[in-house]
């Protein structure tokens, strides 16, 4: 399904940035992406450290504050929200920030709960955003928030690219484990940068199994997205993560793929280039 939305950016600003990618890491799953001059916020979380979120028998504990508050961010155009029903992907302050976006892309379930500017997308649905003389295409992609058969509510990932350069795709995994659905994404799209939610999240009340990718699964994903720079995110700042940066580094070193990793800096914009030439933006 293709739906086109207008965008007010000028031709000059789009042409100047073309397909550049800058990433500002805010914390957890929250990134501010500047993709070809379009600013996109992912999974907004802005509550302070120490916050606790109770959902049935589960309590999530936030350990780290965001690197930036919403009022410190520039304006942004869109939000890519993997799911709205877990507070480590959308917290109280993050929910308030949604109204600043023109559109929020998320799951159909999430869009129904959020209302307003939220657009629900099933896996493989796409939306076209006409921006000056270019078209940004957003695909919803499969995601599975734990082992097969576990009901955790709908979750989605995203692939975005400009239609005049479909071989320069950006993939944001959302909260998912590695499974055949992710391999299918790699077969369908040419991904230049893959943002992976890692950390091997574990919630004892749910089970001892990981609910998001382990470091070893991230290596499998990197092999599937063989031409992509890998940007690890959502592996720190919350008590339910069982793996951190050192585990990710160890797995990628063992696979001879450490050079594929790009580590965003908290509160700073970095430019991600296919050559892995990273520099502080600005």
Buried (B, 14 or more C-beta within 10 A) or exposed (E): EEEEBEBEBEEEEBEEBEBBBBBBBBBBBBBBBBBBBBBBBBBBBBBEEEBEBEEEEBBBEBBBBBBBEBEEBEEBBBBBBBBBBBBBBBBEBBBEBBEBBBBBBBBBBBBEEBEEBBBBBEBBBBBBBEBBEBBBBBBBBBBBBBEEEEEBEBBBBBBBBBEEBEEBBBBBBBBBBBBEBBBBBBEEBBBBBBBBBBBBBBBEEBEEEBBBBBBBBBBBBBEBBEBBBBBBBBBBBBBBBBBBBEBBBBBBEEBEBBEBBBBBEBEBBBBBBEEEEBEEBE
